[in-house]
Amino acid sequence: MKTILLLFASNVFMTFAWYGHLKFKNVPLWQAIMVSWLIAFVEYCLQVPANRYGHGVYNAAQLKTMQEVITLVVFCAFSVLYLKEPLRWNYLVGFGFIALAVFFVFKKF
């Protein structure tokens, strides 16, 4: 559970680092980059322990898959709530295919 919580927290910071500046296009690019790097530093401080704690419970492929799904969940909320962009049906279909990939990565065959 600690791994999943850390991954969620790190993805919130990552999403703001990568996309938060889109609401501030009047800010010079170099400043947006510097602020994004500062935010990304916090993301790394959460992501690295998440992977370190999680490895052994999950293998690397499972950790990466989990991280990608969490990224999509966080990004969907971010884009709707912060960027005020609609979540379209075709995005959900695409995310559904990713969920299918999760099934195959975590399934023991």
Contacts in CASP RR format, 6 or more apart in sequence:
PFRMAT RR
TARGET T0000
AUTHOR 0000-0000-0000
METHOD contacts of the structure
MODEL  1
MKTILLLFASNVFMTFAWYGHLKFKNVPLWQAIMVSWLIAFVEYCLQVPA
NRYGHGVYNAAQLKTMQEVITLVVFCAFSVLYLKEPLRWNYLVGFGFIAL
AVFFVFKKF
2 50 0 8 1.000
2 53 0 8 1.000
2 54 0 8 1.000
3 50 0 8 1.000
3 51 0 8 1.000
3 53 0 8 1.000
3 54 0 8 1.000
3 57 0 8 1.000
3 58 0 8 1.000
3 63 0 8 1.000
3 66 0 8 1.000
4 66 0 8 1.000
4 70 0 8 1.000
6 46 0 8 1.000
6 47 0 8 1.000
6 49 0 8 1.000
6 50 0 8 1.000
6 53 0 8 1.000
7 46 0 8 1.000
7 47 0 8 1.000
7 50 0 8 1.000
7 66 0 8 1.000
7 67 0 8 1.000
7 70 0 8 1.000
8 70 0 8 1.000
8 74 0 8 1.000
9 46 0 8 1.000
10 43 0 8 1.000
10 44 0 8 1.000
10 46 0 8 1.000
10 47 0 8 1.000
10 50 0 8 1.000
11 43 0 8 1.000
11 67 0 8 1.000
11 70 0 8 1.000
11 71 0 8 1.000
11 74 0 8 1.000
11 75 0 8 1.000
12 74 0 8 1.000
12 78 0 8 1.000
13 39 0 8 1.000
13 40 0 8 1.000
13 42 0 8 1.000
13 43 0 8 1.000
13 46 0 8 1.000
14 40 0 8 1.000
14 43 0 8 1.000
14 47 0 8 1.000
14 71 0 8 1.000
14 74 0 8 1.000
15 71 0 8 1.000
15 74 0 8 1.000
15 75 0 8 1.000
15 78 0 8 1.000
16 39 0 8 1.000
16 78 0 8 1.000
17 36 0 8 1.000
17 37 0 8 1.000
17 39 0 8 1.000
17 40 0 8 1.000
17 43 0 8 1.000
18 36 0 8 1.000
19 75 0 8 1.000
19 78 0 8 1.000
19 79 0 8 1.000
19 83 0 8 1.000
20 36 0 8 1.000
20 82 0 8 1.000
20 83 0 8 1.000
21 27 0 8 1.000
21 32 0 8 1.000
21 35 0 8 1.000
21 36 0 8 1.000
22 83 0 8 1.000
23 82 0 8 1.000
23 83 0 8 1.000
24 32 0 8 1.000
47 67 0 8 1.000
50 63 0 8 1.000
51 63 0 8 1.000
54 63 0 8 1.000
55 63 0 8 1.000
58 66 0 8 1.000
61 105 0 8 1.000
62 105 0 8 1.000
62 106 0 8 1.000
65 101 0 8 1.000
65 102 0 8 1.000
65 105 0 8 1.000
65 106 0 8 1.000
66 102 0 8 1.000
68 98 0 8 1.000
69 98 0 8 1.000
69 99 0 8 1.000
69 102 0 8 1.000
72 95 0 8 1.000
72 98 0 8 1.000
76 87 0 8 1.000
76 91 0 8 1.000
76 95 0 8 1.000
79 85 0 8 1.000
79 87 0 8 1.000
80 86 0 8 1.000
80 87 0 8 1.000
END
